[in-house]
Amino acid sequence: MTAKYRVGIIGCGGIANGKHMPSLAAIDKVEMVAFCDILPEKAKEAAQKYGTPEAKVYEDYKELLADSSIDIVHVCTPNDSHADITIAALESDKHVMCEKPMAKTAADARRMVEAAQRTGKKLTIGYQNRFRTDSQYLHQVCADGELGDIYFAKAHAIRRRAVPTWGVFLDEEKQGGGPLIDIGTHALDLTLWMMNNYKPKAVLGTAFHKLSGKENAANAWGPWDPQEFTVEDSAFGMITMQNGATIILESSWALNMLQAGEAKCTLCGTEGGADMWDGLTINGEKRSRLYENKISLQSGGVAFYEGKSVSAADLEARLWIEAIENDTDPVVTPEQACVVSEILEAIYESSRTGKAVYFD
């Protein structure tokens, strides 16, 4: 193609500036022509830095969507607005990348899936951790059957003290939850993708408010305000799948645990296992002996690298545009992301009721 894809950005805050816009700017076949934010100065700053000379700035996303020349929209707003904006964009004949999690509620996520299927436009969710070097390598290992039947896994999203104190992260009404829906969603997405298993049977979960009330707490971004901390500080779930496989999901922004790490998984299969704690390690048994293989992931060691390092965010953006150009499924499909949202919601529901949640 000679013409460039015209992209509109809705929500010009941290994730748009930290991931979406820089990665799109690195793609020659893309130009950012419209920017929207409820704080107009943010949209203006983004337009000046990343936009074409004639880029437009909006406060109302509906005005941006009315521009029929826009091909693609990236939704980078708080969780509670993901569904409405995404559905409106799809119905405006635009492909959509929506930042994670897919939606605040599972019902909204299902509405998004239906809208993508009805309109025929492409929809993906910003689970960029799939595009890390270790994730790409491990996914190929799993796809090739080297671990056998993966029947037990752990999804890790543990911070010892790293509560985000800016924006709406602590606002349950806007976000739908705390670390579970914020970083637990990445770990769960990664684990389900490795297992290629999207059929949950039952979920048992707990969410805690144990450390959120502390005054002057140690924290990576300074003390939080206990009065504003309305979401959980940690949450955990046990997920059983229809085929009997079991996943333990652990998430926290504040937890008295030394082994911290985000968007990691541990996999146990009939032929071998893997974990991401100290780089990527594959373990198993050969010739009646146990082995551990630490995988070297330097540049050039993986097919997609072409001899140089590519960031997860840049690879995510590039493969997203290529899916549109080639009319193929995106790496993260809306159906997969919807299952993640359904499981997260089941953990919250189980914690509230004290009962397991069963899927039909």
C-alpha positions in Angstrom: 0.0 0.0 0.0 1.1 3.6 -0.6 -1.5 5.4 1.5 -0.9 5.5 5.2 -3.3 4.3 7.9 -4.9 7.2 9.7 -5.0 6.7 13.4 -7.0 8.5 16.1 -5.9 8.4 19.8 -8.7 8.6 22.5 -7.1 9.2 25.9 -3.8 11.0 25.8 -2.5 10.1 29.3 0.2 7.8 30.7 -0.3 4.6 28.7 -0.8 6.5 25.4 2.4 8.5 25.9 4.3 5.6 27.3 3.4 2.9 24.8 0.8 3.5 22.1 2.0 6.8 20.5 5.7 6.2 20.5 5.2 2.7 19.0 2.9 3.9 16.3 5.3 6.7 15.5 7.9 4.1 14.6 5.7 2.6 11.8 6.1 4.3 8.4 2.7 3.2 7.1 0.9 5.0 10.0 0.1 8.6 10.7 -1.7 10.0 13.8 -4.2 12.5 12.7 -6.5 13.0 15.6 -6.2 13.2 19.4 -8.9 13.3 22.1 -8.8 13.9 25.8 -11.2 15.3 28.4 -8.2 17.5 29.3 -7.6 19.4 26.0 -4.1 20.4 26.9 -3.1 16.7 26.9 -4.6 16.2 23.5 -2.8 19.3 22.2 0.6 18.2 23.6 0.1 14.8 22.0 -0.8 16.3 18.7 2.2 18.6 18.7 4.6 15.7 19.5 3.1 12.8 17.5 0.6 14.3 15.1 0.7 15.2 11.4 0.8 19.0 10.8 -2.9 19.1 10.2 -3.8 16.8 13.2 -7.0 17.6 14.9 -7.7 17.9 18.6 -11.0 16.9 20.4 -12.5 16.9 23.8 -15.5 14.7 22.8 -14.5 11.3 21.3 -17.8 11.2 19.3 -16.5 14.1 17.2 -13.3 12.2 16.5 -15.3 9.1 15.5 -17.4 11.2 13.1 -14.3 11.7 10.9 -14.7 9.0 8.2 -11.1 9.3 7.1 -9.8 7.7 10.3 -9.1 4.0 9.8 -7.9 3.0 13.3 -8.6 4.1 16.8 -6.6 3.4 20.0 -8.7 3.6 23.2 -6.5 4.6 26.1 -9.0 5.7 28.7 -10.1 4.5 32.2 -11.6 1.0 32.3 -15.2 2.1 32.7 -15.3 3.8 29.3 -13.5 1.1 27.3 -16.7 -0.6 26.1 -18.8 2.4 25.0 -15.9 4.0 23.2 -14.8 0.8 21.5 -18.3 -0.1 20.4 -18.9 3.4 19.0 -15.6 3.2 17.1 -16.3 -0.2 15.6 -19.8 1.1 14.6 -18.0 4.1 13.0 -16.2 1.6 10.6 -12.9 1.8 12.5 -10.5 -0.9 13.6 -9.8 -0.7 17.4 -7.0 -1.4 19.7 -8.3 -1.0 23.3 -5.9 -0.8 26.2 -6.2 -3.6 28.8 -8.3 -4.8 30.6 -10.9 -5.3 27.9 -13.6 -3.7 30.0 -14.6 -3.0 33.6 -17.2 -5.8 33.5 -17.5 -9.1 31.7 -20.9 -8.0 30.3 -19.2 -5.0 28.6 -16.4 -7.3 27.3 -19.1 -9.5 25.7 -20.7 -6.5 24.1 -17.4 -5.6 22.6 -16.9 -9.0 21.1 -20.4 -8.9 19.6 -19.8 -5.5 18.1 -16.6 -6.6 16.5 -18.3 -9.7 15.0 -21.3 -7.6 13.9 -19.3 -4.9 12.2 -16.6 -7.0 10.8 -13.9 -4.6 12.0 -10.8 -5.8 13.9 -10.6 -5.5 17.6 -7.6 -6.2 19.8 -6.7 -5.6 23.4 -3.3 -4.2 24.6 -1.8 -7.2 26.3 1.8 -6.2 25.3 3.5 -8.8 27.5 2.7 -11.5 24.9 5.2 -9.7 22.7 8.2 -9.9 25.1 11.2 -12.0 23.9 10.7 -14.6 26.6 6.9 -14.8 26.0 7.4 -15.2 22.3 9.9 -18.0 22.8 7.9 -19.8 25.5 4.7 -19.6 23.4 6.5 -21.4 20.6 7.8 -24.0 23.0 4.2 -24.6 24.2 2.8 -24.6 20.6 5.3 -27.2 19.6 4.1 -29.5 22.4 7.5 -29.5 24.2 5.8 -29.3 27.6 3.1 -31.8 26.7 -0.3 -31.4 28.4 0.0 -28.3 30.6 -2.3 -29.2 33.5 -1.0 -26.8 36.3 0.1 -23.2 36.1 0.6 -20.1 38.2 0.0 -16.6 36.9 2.2 -14.1 38.9 1.6 -10.3 39.3 3.1 -9.5 42.6 4.4 -6.1 43.8 5.7 -5.8 47.3 5.0 -2.0 47.6 4.2 -0.4 44.3 0.7 1.1 44.5 0.0 3.6 41.6 -1.1 6.8 43.3 -1.9 8.9 40.2 -4.9 9.0 37.9 -7.9 6.8 38.8 -6.0 3.6 39.7 -7.4 3.7 43.3 -11.0 4.5 42.2 -13.1 1.3 42.1 -15.9 3.1 40.2 -13.7 4.0 37.3 -11.4 1.0 37.3 -13.5 -1.9 38.6 -10.8 -3.1 40.9 -7.2 -2.8 41.9 -4.1 -5.0 41.2 -6.2 -7.9 40.0 -7.8 -6.0 37.1 -4.7 -3.9 36.6 -1.7 -6.3 36.5 -3.3 -9.6 37.3 -5.0 -9.3 34.0 -1.6 -9.4 32.2 -0.5 -12.5 34.1 -3.7 -14.3 33.4 -3.7 -13.4 29.7 -0.2 -14.6 29.4 -0.9 -17.9 31.2 -4.1 -18.8 29.2 -2.2 -17.9 25.9 0.6 -20.3 26.8 -1.8 -23.1 27.7 -4.1 -22.3 24.7 -7.0 -23.0 27.1 -10.0 -20.6 27.2 -12.6 -22.8 28.7 -13.0 -22.1 32.5 -15.2 -24.4 34.6 -15.0 -22.8 38.1 -13.3 -20.0 40.0 -12.7 -19.5 43.8 -11.2 -16.2 44.8 -10.4 -13.8 47.6 -9.6 -10.1 47.5 -8.0 -8.2 50.5 -7.9 -4.7 51.9 -5.2 -5.5 54.5 -2.5 -2.9 53.8 -4.5 -0.2 52.0 -5.4 1.6 55.3 -1.8 2.2 56.4 -0.7 5.9 56.8 2.6 7.0 55.4 3.2 3.6 53.9 6.4 2.8 52.1 5.6 2.8 48.4 7.5 3.2 45.1 5.5 6.3 44.2 5.2 7.8 47.7 2.5 7.1 50.4 -1.0 6.5 49.2 -4.0 8.2 50.8 -6.0 5.5 52.7 -9.2 7.4 52.1 -8.8 7.2 48.3 -7.7 3.6 48.3 -11.1 2.0 47.5 -9.8 -1.0 45.6 -8.2 -4.2 46.9 -4.5 -4.2 47.7 -4.2 -7.9 46.8 -6.3 -10.7 45.2 -5.9 -14.4 44.5 -7.8 -17.0 42.6 -7.9 -20.7 41.8 -9.3 -21.4 38.3 -10.2 -24.9 37.2 -10.7 -25.4 33.5 -13.1 -27.8 31.7 -10.3 -30.2 30.9 -9.2 -30.3 34.6 -6.2 -28.0 34.3 -5.8 -25.7 37.3 -4.4 -22.1 37.4 -3.4 -20.2 40.5 -3.5 -16.4 40.0 -1.8 -14.1 42.5 -1.8 -10.3 42.3 -0.9 -7.5 44.6 0.2 -3.9 44.7 1.2 -4.2 48.4 2.0 -7.6 50.0 4.6 -8.7 52.5 6.4 -11.0 50.1 10.0 -10.7 48.8 9.6 -12.6 45.6 8.0 -10.0 43.4 7.4 -10.0 39.7 4.7 -9.0 37.1 3.3 -10.7 34.0 5.1 -13.9 34.7 3.9 -17.5 34.6 4.9 -20.9 35.8 3.8 -23.9 33.6 3.8 -27.6 34.5 3.1 -30.1 31.8 3.4 -33.8 31.3 6.7 -33.5 29.3 8.3 -30.5 31.0 7.8 -27.2 32.8 8.8 -23.6 32.5 9.1 -20.5 34.6 9.9 -16.8 34.1 11.3 -15.9 37.5 15.0 -15.7 36.6 14.9 -15.2 32.9 13.2 -18.1 31.1 14.0 -21.6 32.3 12.7 -24.9 30.8 12.9 -28.0 33.0 12.2 -31.6 32.4 13.5 -35.2 32.4 15.7 -36.9 29.8 17.4 -40.3 30.0 16.3 -40.8 33.6 17.9 -37.4 34.7 16.4 -34.1 35.5 17.5 -31.0 33.6 17.1 -27.2 33.7 17.8 -25.1 30.6 18.3 -21.4 31.0 17.3 -19.9 27.6 19.6 -17.2 26.1 17.4 -14.5 24.6 19.9 -12.1 23.2 19.3 -10.3 19.9 19.3 -12.6 16.9 18.3 -15.6 19.0 14.6 -15.5 18.0 13.2 -15.5 14.5 11.3 -12.1 14.7 14.4 -10.2 15.8 16.1 -9.9 12.4 19.4 -9.4 14.3 18.3 -6.5 16.5 16.3 -5.9 19.6 12.6 -5.0 19.3 10.6 -3.8 22.3 7.4 -5.6 23.2 5.4 -2.4 22.6 6.9 -1.9 19.1 6.3 -5.5 18.1 2.7 -5.3 19.4 2.0 -2.2 17.3 3.7 -3.6 14.2 1.8 -6.9 14.3 -1.4 -5.1 14.9 -1.0 -2.9 11.8 0.1 -6.0 9.8 -3.1 -7.9 10.9 -5.2 -5.0 9.5 -3.1 -4.8 6.3 -3.2 -8.6 5.7 -6.7 -9.1 6.9 -5.7 -11.7 9.5 -6.6 -12.2 13.1 -4.7 -10.0 15.6 -2.4 -11.8 18.0 -4.8 -10.9 20.9 -8.3 -11.7 19.8 -11.3 -10.2 21.5 -12.7 -13.6 22.3 -9.5 -14.5 24.2 -9.5 -11.2 26.1 -13.2 -11.6 27.0 -12.4 -14.9 28.8 -9.8 -13.0 30.8 -12.4 -10.5 31.9 -14.9 -13.2 32.8 -12.4 -14.9 35.0 -11.3 -11.7 36.8 -14.9 -10.8 37.5 -15.6 -14.3 38.8 -12.7 -13.9 41.3 -14.2 -10.6 42.5 -17.6 -12.2 42.8 -16.3 -15.2 44.6 -14.5 -13.0 47.1 -17.7 -11.0 47.8 -19.9 -14.1 48.2 -17.5 -16.5 49.7 -18.6 -19.1 47.1 -17.2 -20.6 44.0 -18.4 -19.2 40.7 -19.3 -21.8 38.0 -19.3 -21.2 34.3 -21.9 -22.7 32.0 
